[in-house]
Structure formats: structure tokens, C-alpha cells
Amino acid sequence: MAEPAAPVLEVRGLKTVFRTRGGEIHAVNDVSFHLEPGELLGVVGESGSGKSVTMMSLLRLLPSPPADIRSGQALLGGRDLLAMSDEELRAVRGAKVGFVFQDPMTSLNPVFTLGNQVMEPLIKHMGMNRAQAEARAIELLELVGIPDAKRRLYQYPHQFSGGMRQRVMIAIALACDPDVLIADEPTTALDVTIQAQILELVKELRRKLGMAIVWITHDLGVIAGIADRVMVMYGGQVVEQAPVRELFANPQHPYTRALLKTIPRITGARESRLKVIEGQPPILVEPLKACPFRARCEYRHAACDEANPARRAIDGAKIGHGHDVACHWQAPAKAEMANA
């Protein structure tokens, strides 16, 4: 039997804090995960759960100060991103790791043409001259579905709709054929029709290019349609991780179960009542010494106040490679879960 391929990205024990006048905010707490070649990893959780800060920490995109990456490794092709010099990391950004930011309305520079912005990484990282970069930029815009790409290459961002700007952002992220594409809630600012178009575009690009993707979102419906594996975050840490079908069929963490219940459903001829998760996320001014979800959890018991649970495997696989959860509570069997 062939050995499994080495992860394209492996993160170990990442911790990031923000230094403020009121003390330190422990935004990312001992996060570990991996990304397989060609895999799409969905990262979910509500606002403040640490999704974006985790991924931006990998490329040191957070302002420092106040951000401080205290510990961890982020291995890309065997090299630790967190140990690289600024110059080495600049060579990685865009070339090896592409990043699509959340808001297409503010991510593009309004005073430069789209052509200049798409061509910049091609000239900088790929060593192309301007004529070569222009030809490749036209190919990229066509790849992401922008019509009349040659003419539109020299238009400005304000001449494009939000959906078209997001397509341009994806084109820029793909320019240098990166090993990993990180998409930080790229459809949040778009209407549902455009969201669907962007999701279909990403599926098609993944089929054509075979790159590994990290997709950050709060929308479990999106994750169900595109992800291979899901990582659920809460309180700056990973609380559950599983293949997408397993997570939806057999959620093990109370927070994951609560998130799934918030998805609108229609039962019969009448809409079911929309569920909410009562309470607020924790304010992470101190290191986690207890379960961060305990104040909102219907299954809370004494152990939850005494220790922050470590991740444990559900299916016997190595942590991060099957189904694992960070919870003191033992979820019921699948048959019982279906009736819960």
C-alpha cells in the first residue's frame, strides 16, 4: 500500500496574542492542523473564534505590535513560515501561498488599474517581463470568468461590480500557481446569486488546478457543498475536526451541534423555528484554563470548570487525520444523535 502524501501545510501549536492597554488577548490558543495536497479544508466558527487570525498569523500579515506570535510552527514544503526572515516570507506570499481577503470592495488599490495589480506578482515572483505578464494576466482574468479580459485589464476597480472584483482577487491569488490558497470569507460581502457563482468558480478552478484550499467561513451551508474536511474553532482553538460528511452526520462537540441547529430548515409546509446559541463568546484576556464554551453549553459539568479539554480521537485515527474533538462530554451514539 502506497504511503500517504506528505501534507502541503502543517501547523503545530500556534499561539497568537494581541497586546492591549487592558492586557493580552489570547486570540489563537495552541492550534494544530494539516492540509493535504488538493484538499479543501473548511474552517468554521462565529466571529471572534480565531479563524482569520490563525490564517493571517501563518503569513505574518497581522500588524506587530499589537500582534505577537508566541509559539508554533507552520511547515510549508518542510520550511517553517514562522521562522523565515521578512524577505524570505515576502517571496512566499503570493508565490507559494495565495490569500483572498474578505472584502473585495477594499482589497484592490483604487488608483491602479486591475492589469497592474494582476501583473505585479507575475513580474515580482515569476520574473516575467511586462509583455509576458500582460498575456498571462489576460489568461487569468479569462480563467476566473471575466469577459472581454484584454479590454478590461486596463480599467480601474470602481468600474467593476463586487462579484467581478472578487474574481479579480482570486485571479491575483492564483497568478503564481501557489501550492495553497487561503480564502477568508470571500463571499460574505456579496449577494447570494454572486456567492453561488464564486463557489462554482472555486470548484471549477480546484478541478483544473488541483491546489489545496483553506476556506474560512461562518456559513455551514457553504462548507457542506465544497469542503473535504471541516475544522470547527471556538475561543481561539480547534474544538472539533472531521471529514465533512462525518461532521454533519455525527457532530461530537456541543458547539458544533449548536451551530448545525442554527441552519434554517423547512419541515413540511411550515418553517421550523430558527435556533440561536444563547450567550456570548468568551473574552480571552487570560490563557484558557477551562472549557471556553462552558458558559453556553447545555452539557456542562464539573470537569468543564476544572480543565480545558485536550483533543481526543473519536474513530481511533491520529489526531487531525480522522474525527477528533476537544470536549469532556461524551456524545451519544449516531442513532441517538439523529433523534436529538
N, C-alpha and C positions, 0 to 999 in steps of 0.2 A: 504493500500500500504506500502510495506517494506521501511524502511529508507535506503538511500544510504550508502554504506560502507564508513567509515572514510578514508581519504587519507593516504596512506602509508608514503608519504613525503609531507610536506607543507612548502614552503619557503615564508617568508614575509619581504618585504622592505630591501632586501640585497644590501649593498653598499660596494664596494671594491676599494681602490685606491692603486697606486704604487708611493712611494716617490722617486723622482729622483733629480739630481742636477738642472735640469731645472724646477722643480716644481712638483706638484702632477698630476698624470694621473688618471682620474676618469674612471676606466675600467668597473665597474658594477654600474649601477645607479638605485636604488630602484626597483630591480627585485623581482616580486612575482609570484609564480606558485604553482601548486599542482600536485601530481601523484597518480592516483587511483590504487588499488590493481590489478595486472595483466595487467595494461595498458602499451602501448608503446608510449611514448611521443617523438616526433621528434623535435629537436632544430636546426634551420637553420639560416643561415646568412653568409655573406662573412667574410674573415679573418679580425680580429680586431673588430668583432661585440660584443665580450664578452661571447661567448658560453662556451669555455673551462674554462675561468677564473671564470665564475659563478659556474660551477660544481666543480672545484677544490677548490673554496672557501668553499663549504659546508663541505668538509672533512679536511680543513686547510692544503692542500697539496702544497700551494704556499709558497716560502721562505719569511720569515718575520724577518727583513726587506728584500726587499723593500715593500712587500705587506702588506696592513693594512685593515682588515675587520672592517669598521667603524660602521656599524649597521646592524640589521636584525635578523631574527630567521630562523632556519632550523629544523623543528619538524619532527623527525622520531620516530614513536610509542609514541608520546607525549613528547619526550625528545628533548631538543634543542641542536643540534650538536655544535652550535657556542658558547654555554655556558659551554661545557664539559671541563674537565681538559685534558691535553695531554694523561694521562694514560687511562682515560675513552674513549677518541677518538680512541686510538690505539686498544682498544677492539672492537670498532665498525667497523673500516676499515677491510675489508675482511670478517668479520663475518656477519655483517648486511648489509653492502654496498660493492659490488664488483665494481672494476674500471678496465676497459680495455683501455690501453693507445693507442695513435695514431700509434706509430712506433714499429712494432714487432721486428725489427732488433736491437733495442737498449733497449727494455724494459726488456729483460731477462739478468740475470747475466752470462757472458760468462765463468766464472771459476767454476760454479756449474752445476751439472747435472740437467736435467729437473725434474727428480724424487725428488731431494732435494727441488727444488723450488715449486713443486706442493704439496709436503708433509708438508712444513713449516707451512702454515696456519692451516692444519689439526691437527698438533701436538700442535700449539700455542693456537688456538681458540677452537678446539673441544676436546682437552685433549686425543687424541689418542696416543697409543704407536707406535713405528716405524712399526711393522708388520701390524697393523690396517691401518696406514696411507698409507703404500705401497699398500695394497689391494684396498683402496678407490682411490688412485691416478691412479691405472690401470683402474678402473671403469670410472673415469673422462676422461682419455685420450680416452677410447673407446667411451664414450658418445659424445665427440667432433669429432669423426671420424678419430682418428689416428690409423692406422693398426699396428699389432704386438706390442701392447702397453707395454706388460711386458718387452720385449727386449729393446724398445726404451726409457723406463723410465730412464735408466742409460746412455743415450747418452747426448751430450752437444749441446747447441743451434746452434753452427756452422754446425752441422750435419743435420739440418732441413731447409727446404725452408721457405720463408717468410710467405706463407699461413699456413704451419704447425706450425710455431712459433705463429702466431696469434691464431690458435686453442688452443695451449698450454696456451696462455694468458687468453683465455676465460675459459679454464679448471680451472686455478688458481682462477679466479674471481668467479667461481661457486662452489669452493671447500666446502665452509661452508654454502651452501644453503642460500645466502643472500636474504633479502627482496627486495632490489633494486640493479639493475645492471646498471652502468653508462658506456656507450661505447663512447669514444671520437674519432670520425672519424676512427674507427678501420679498414676500408678497403681502406683508402686513399693511402697507400704506396704499394698496391697490384694491380696486373694486373686485367683486367675486368673479366676474367674467374674465378680467385680465389675470387674476390669480390662477384660474384654471388654465389659461393659455401659457403662463410661465411654468406651471407644473408640468404640462405636457412637453414644453420645450426642454426642461431639465431631464425628463425621462428619455426623450429622443437623443439629447446630447450624451447622456450616460451610455446609451446603447451604442452610439457611434464611436465614442472616445474611450470608454471603459475606465474612467478615472474614479477614484474614491471620493466620496462626498460626505461632509458633515452638514446636516440640515437642522438649524436651530429654529424652534417654533413653539408656540403655546397651543397650537391647533392639532389636536389628536386626529382629526379627520384627515388632515394633510398627511400626517405620518402614516396612517393606515394605508394610504394609496401609493406611497413612494418608497418607504423605508424597508430595509432588510432587518435591521436591529434597532432597538429603542433604548435610550438611556434617560431615565427619569431623574431630575435633580430637584432638590429642596434644601433650603438652608445652606446653600453653597456646597452641597455634597451629593454624591450619587446614592439614591435610596433604592433604586431597582434598575436592572438591566436584563434584557431578554430579546430573543427573536420576536419580530413584530406580531406574528400570529399567536405566539405563546403568551405575550404580554396581554393582548386583548382577551384571550380565552381564559387565562389563569393568572390574573393580577395578584401579587403577593403582598404588596405594601398598602397600608390603609390610604396613603396619599394617592397612589396610582388608582385604587378603586374609586376614591372620591373624584378624581379627575375624569374617569370614564363615565361616572354618573352625571357629570355636568354636560355631556354631549347631548344636544337636543334630539329627541326621538319622537316619532309619531306611532302611537299604538292604536290600531283600529281606526275609527273615524274621528277620534279626539286626541289632541296633543297631550302628552304626559307633562306633568308639572316640571319646570326647569329646576334642577338641583343646584345648590350653591354649597361651597365649602365655608362653613362658619369660621369666624375669627380672622386673624391677620398673620402673615409670615413673620418669623422671628427677626428681631433687631440684633444683628450679630456683633455686638460690642465686646463680647468675650469669647474665648475659644469654646467650642461645643463640648460640654461635659455630660450632656443628657440628650435624649432624642429631640431634635429640633421640631418635630411635628406633634409632640405630645399634647400641647395645649389645645389642638384642634382634632385630636384623634378619639374616635368612639371606642377604641380598644385599649386605651391607656391603662397601664397597671404599674405597680411599684418599680419594676426594673427600668421603666422608661425614664423615671426621675433620677435614677442612680448612675446610668451609664449610657453613652452614645453607642448604639449597636454597630458592630462591625458587619461588613458584607459577608453573607454565607450563601453557599450554593444550594439551589433547590433541586437540581437534577443530577448532582454528583460531578458535574463538569468543573474545570478550573474556573476560578472567579474571573468574570469578564468574557468567558467563552461559551457559556450556556445561559442559564437563568439564575440570577442571584439577587438577593435583597438585603437591605440593612434594616432589620426590624426585630424586636424582641417577640412580637406576636406571631403565632403560628397560624397561617391562613388555613381555612378548611379545604377539603378536597375539591376537585373540579366540579363534581356533581352537586355538592353543597353550594359552591360558589355561584353556579348558574342560577340558583334559586334565591341568592342573597339580594 
